[in-house]
Amino acid sequence: MPEQSPYEDLARGALLEITPASTVGPFVGTTDEGDGIVSVLFASAQAGYPDWKWTVSIAQVPGEEPTVLEVELMPAEGALLAPDWVPWSDRLAEYKAAQENAAPEDDSDESDEDDESDDDDDDDDDSDDEDSDDELDEDDVLGNDVLHGGDLDGVDIDDLDSDESDDDDDFDDDADDDEEVDRTY
């Protein structure tokens, strides 16, 4: 166990202002940062942060009371390293083994038949729903509910083509006017 620091109580008090006591582990030690600054370290007991340290930086100016500068949760050396690489084939084998162990073993033939018939009924219901969504009724196609004058979504493609050709005609008319101007002297 590390030797107790004169700053330990001050540092723990600062930590308890920002985090619950359950997330602060035991005192780990101190680090002299120089220029009158000491970092007091505590283990993290916070879920999801293994090997992290609570760090409380304290300034000690001669003749003054110590002052807390900063409180933070910092990763310790090695805390951010990814686990060792495991080949995919090994991970897949472990996964399959876990799935086989988790699946309940049922040897009765009756329950298998009941399950299959239930599945078939569900499949029939699903296919009916899909058919009604994907297909348009003949009345909808021939009527004005979906198609308006043979155009989908109210956009008349023929009008778009004629508008473009009108624009082209206007351009041609302008060009003809220019040519006529050039011909007259």
Buried (B, 14 or more C-beta within 10 A) or exposed (E): EEEEBEBBEBBBEBBEEEBEEEBBBEBBBBEEEEEEBBBBBBBBBBEEBEEBBBBBBBBBEEEEEBEBBEBEBEBBEEEEEEEEEEEEEEEEEEEEEEEEEEEEEEEEEEEEEEEEEEEEEEEEEEEEEEEEEEEEEEEEEEEEEEBEEEEEEEEEEEEEEEEEEEEEEEEEEEEEEEEEEEEEE
